[in-house]
Amino acid sequence: MKIRSIELFKVPPRWLFLKMTTESGIVGWGEPVVEGKADSVAACVKELAAQLIGHSAGDIEDAFQMMYRGGFYRGGPIMTSAISGIEQAMWDIKGKYYNAPVYVLLGGKVRDRIQVYRWIGGDHPRDTANAVKEAIAQGYRAIKMNGTDELRWIDSYDKLDATVERVAAIREVDKNIGIAVDFHGRVHKTMAKVLMHKLEPYNLLFVEEPVLCENEDEFLELSRTSHIPIATGERNFTRWGFKRMLTRGGVDVIQPDVSHCGGILETRKIAAMAEAFDVAVAPHCPLGPIALAACLQVDFCTPNAFLQEQSAGIHYNAGYDLLNYLKNPQIFQYRNGYCDLLKGPGLGVEVDEDYVCRMAAEGHDWHNPIWRDSDGAVAEW
């Protein structure tokens, strides 16, 4: 299983795919990308690849230690995302070598299916009542929406009331559908306290990133003022990035991203640490099919995983679909809002390499939008 080559494909709408090939011809795929920083991650992968040629694709822990610790300077989204995509491809190869799904190699399944949710409403959420009707018609029993437009540190209560009205409209459509509201770090602590209080009557699944993760000391204070579960973690990397958050408390759901936080095994370690604190796991994944398959491999062997994000229908992917990149898109044909157990070897996805190459020729230049408040100051996106 010695690694012979590593190739990269930057494909629309905003993804980066990695193909790893062994000397015996086994191919594994990964998805190393930071949204809006695909070229930066690609450069990091190329630097790391030099160490990996000739290394056994089966020695995953050793490769992680070499990539993470060997560079002296550690962490950060670019480095850990590059490691994540490489590590995913190694697991894909190892699973194919042993003819087993990754979750089998990680201890075996703990469930037969996992609930998935759909995004509605876009960056500037609007018309959520009709959007949720569409999601329900597609079989989803849980949705997530952005909570607000741009917000200043202290802002108009009208903006908060508009959020509440949109959530109320969803609840009028369906009393039981799961509703998650993503504050996206746009809301600062003073306004977050008010908005969470206003949302209390609507029985939310969780509020995501009620404040920026840099302000994680505020999570405990927010949890004391509201009964709504707090979710966060998409911008945390490796188990060390989650250690203080879990020990400090205030977080009910962690959301490690398998393409950002260090890979499949690192996510499993983070989830095990969270289990010891009685904290649930809902992996972050607004990305492509390889990243989603990697998340699902973790979900199926993780007792405290309960919900999976996925990008079908998400506003970032207009004009493109994650299923187009697969030869076996049927694995992501959800039933009643659930994704069934993946049974193929490795990550379980069969990547359509011809299509990948055609789309890589098109490429992309996707960057995060820059938002500004009404006074011209840069706002959180």
Beta strands, then each sheet from edge to edge (+ up, - down):
strand 1: 3-11
strand 2: 15-22
strand 3: 27-30
strand 4: 113-120
strand 5: 142-146
strand 6: 178-182
strand 7: 206-208
strand 8: 230-232
strand 9: 253-254
strand 10: 280-281
strand 11: 308-309
strand 12: 338-340
strand 13: 371-372
strand 14: 378-379
sheet 1: 1+ 2- 3+
sheet 2: 10+ 9+ 8+ 7+ 6+ 5+ 4+ 11+
sheet 3: 10+ 9+ 8+ 7+ 6+ 5+ 4+ 12-
sheet 4: 13+ 14-
end
